Amino acid sequence: MALRKASAYSKKHMVAYTRKSKIKQRSYIKAVPPQKIVKFNLGNVSGYTHGKFNYIVRMLASEEIMIRDNALEAARQYINKKLELAYPGQYYFKVTPVPHHVLRENKMITGAGADRMQTGMQLSFGKPMGRGAIVHKNREIFLVAVESEKQFPVARQAMQEVKAKLPCRTHFVFEKVQPKLAPKTA
């Protein structure tokens, strides 16, 4: 089964009743599609929490958008592979948006003899076919943290190459973090 184009969902008005309700009778969505993003935090997670990485690159959305989970997963795999090949275990990579928004599709059959099977716009709510993450303007999509200034261009280049996989305009924020000092013991 082929996916619809991302433009069918990405820049449209976000529709209500697209989350599964805790009360079964009120739930419009009966079954939620599985999560396609396998991991949200990659690389050296403990090193990041201990303040080992001094350089951070953030990819921010320049517009309000909905990004499908398969686009986020494709971008995640590409960035992680580039960073792992260049500097294995010497980086931290985080996917920030979590896809909760359920995408629906009212499948229409085309071709000869299809006119008797369709209901048109009767019962047109649609079946769940994927998930999407709603990302607001100037919110973080990806974060990459590296140890040295030498690794900085590789992280930036990997994120630059991934821009084509996302349905929105993006921009980068670079920052140098001051290393945390270890507490003195008496």
C-alpha atoms as one frame of an Amber mdcrd trajectory, in Angstrom:
protein
   0.000   0.000   0.000   1.422   3.355  -1.012   1.418   6.348   1.327  -0.350
   9.540   0.389   1.787  12.585  -0.283   2.848  14.449   2.861   1.143  17.600
   1.557  -2.191  15.869   2.208  -1.508  16.246   5.929   1.441  18.493   6.705
   0.237  22.081   6.154  -3.474  21.533   6.675  -5.611  22.595   9.608  -5.174
  20.115  12.462  -8.443  18.199  12.823 -10.062  17.378  16.151 -11.020  13.907
  17.369  -7.737  12.379  16.321  -6.577  10.939  19.620  -7.799   7.775  21.256
 -10.078   8.522  24.199  -9.736   6.817  27.573 -13.512   6.299  27.502 -14.144
   3.602  24.906 -17.622   4.801  23.860 -16.339   8.314  23.071 -13.332   7.173
  21.112 -13.559   8.031  17.431 -10.263   6.256  16.805 -10.709   2.584  17.663
  -7.108   1.468  17.057  -3.970   3.628  16.995  -1.256   2.700  14.470   2.062
   1.568  16.002   4.899   4.015  16.670   7.448   4.012  13.823  10.169   5.879
  15.703  12.200   3.208  17.452  14.420   5.378  19.677  14.247   9.038  20.615
  17.669   9.304  22.370  20.760   7.904  20.642  24.506   7.972  21.093  26.173
   8.552  24.465  23.150   9.451  26.634  25.006   9.233  29.963  27.747  11.519
  28.638  25.142  14.137  27.764  23.526  14.007  31.198  26.975  14.404  32.831
  27.785  17.475  30.700  30.484  15.855  28.547  29.385  17.541  25.294  30.197
  21.225  24.802  28.788  21.940  21.322  25.074  21.690  20.487  23.289  21.994
  17.131  19.495  22.321  17.184  17.211  22.074  14.167  14.130  24.270  14.656
  10.959  24.479  12.571  10.441  27.841  10.836   6.680  27.303  10.515   3.845
  25.413  12.191   3.695  21.983  10.637   2.686  18.363  11.115   5.513  15.911
  10.436   4.615  12.271   9.815   6.356   9.637  11.903   7.900   7.953   8.863
   9.597  11.243   7.866  10.986  11.656  11.390  12.193   8.041  11.410  13.909
   8.399   8.008  15.675  11.565   9.175  16.636   9.933  12.491  18.209   6.938
  10.758  20.186   9.122   8.338  21.595  11.490  10.972  22.443   8.648  13.353
  24.254   6.688  10.629  26.350   9.722   9.593  27.313  10.489  13.195  28.037
   6.859  14.070  30.321   6.410  11.060  32.231   9.635  11.720  32.496   9.577
  15.539  31.235   6.318  17.081  29.900   6.879  20.603  31.157  10.481  20.795
  27.846  12.261  20.253  24.321  12.587  21.615  21.318  12.741  19.286  17.717
  13.422  20.301  14.432  13.419  18.360  12.221  15.904  20.204   8.669  15.737
  18.721   6.541  12.729  19.649   3.887  11.712  17.090   0.505  11.520  18.862
  -1.788  12.895  16.152  -3.542  10.048  14.308  -3.738  10.524  10.533  -6.846
   9.219   8.788  -7.690   8.354   5.221 -11.084   7.896   3.563 -10.044   5.444
   0.885 -11.686   5.964  -2.462 -11.685   3.304  -5.160 -11.135   4.475  -8.726
 -11.478   2.730 -12.023 -14.155   0.802 -13.866 -16.859  -0.832 -11.711 -15.890
   1.059  -8.561 -19.034   3.194  -8.427 -21.114   0.553  -6.608 -18.626   0.030
  -3.776 -18.143   3.614  -2.652 -20.164   5.561  -0.116 -18.743   8.947  -1.104
 -18.816  11.389   1.797 -21.168   9.285   3.929 -19.224   7.952   6.918 -16.137
   9.784   5.674 -14.246   9.905   9.003 -11.616   7.554   7.592  -9.459   4.772
   8.918  -6.244   5.419  10.876  -3.205   5.055   8.611  -0.334   6.664  10.515
   0.769   9.170  13.122   2.030  12.717  12.959   3.755  15.144  15.316   2.468
  18.705  15.477   5.485  21.026  15.623   4.978  24.726  16.337   7.086  27.555
  14.963  10.600  27.823  16.488  10.274  24.465  18.277  13.083  21.942  18.273
  12.928  18.957  15.928  16.416  17.449  16.392  19.289  18.066  18.802  22.879
  16.904  18.262  25.562  17.410  20.903  29.268  16.734  20.239  32.464  16.940
  22.275  34.818  19.104  20.228  34.791  21.868  17.665  36.295  19.433  15.149
  33.130  17.271  15.256  30.808  20.259  14.916  30.813  20.496  11.063  29.933
  16.789  10.670  26.859  17.167  12.894  25.813  20.318  11.064  26.284  18.703
   7.635  24.245  15.619   8.604  21.363  17.813   9.742  21.664  20.001   6.628
  21.300  16.939   4.362  18.175  15.786   6.205  16.223  18.993   5.488  14.910
  17.497   2.226  13.160  14.695   4.125  11.099  17.113   6.227   7.996  18.942
   4.934   8.852  22.334   6.436  11.439  25.087   6.341  13.969  24.782   9.132
  16.821  26.741  10.635  19.705  25.912  12.951  20.784  27.232  16.332  24.371
  26.628  17.426  25.574  26.984  20.982  28.666  26.326  23.025  27.873  25.022
  26.494  30.167  25.758  29.402  31.400  22.505  30.942  29.973  21.686  34.345
  32.474  21.724  37.175  32.625  18.722  39.464  31.556  19.463  43.049  34.459
  19.852  45.469  34.753  17.276  48.204  36.000  18.199  51.656
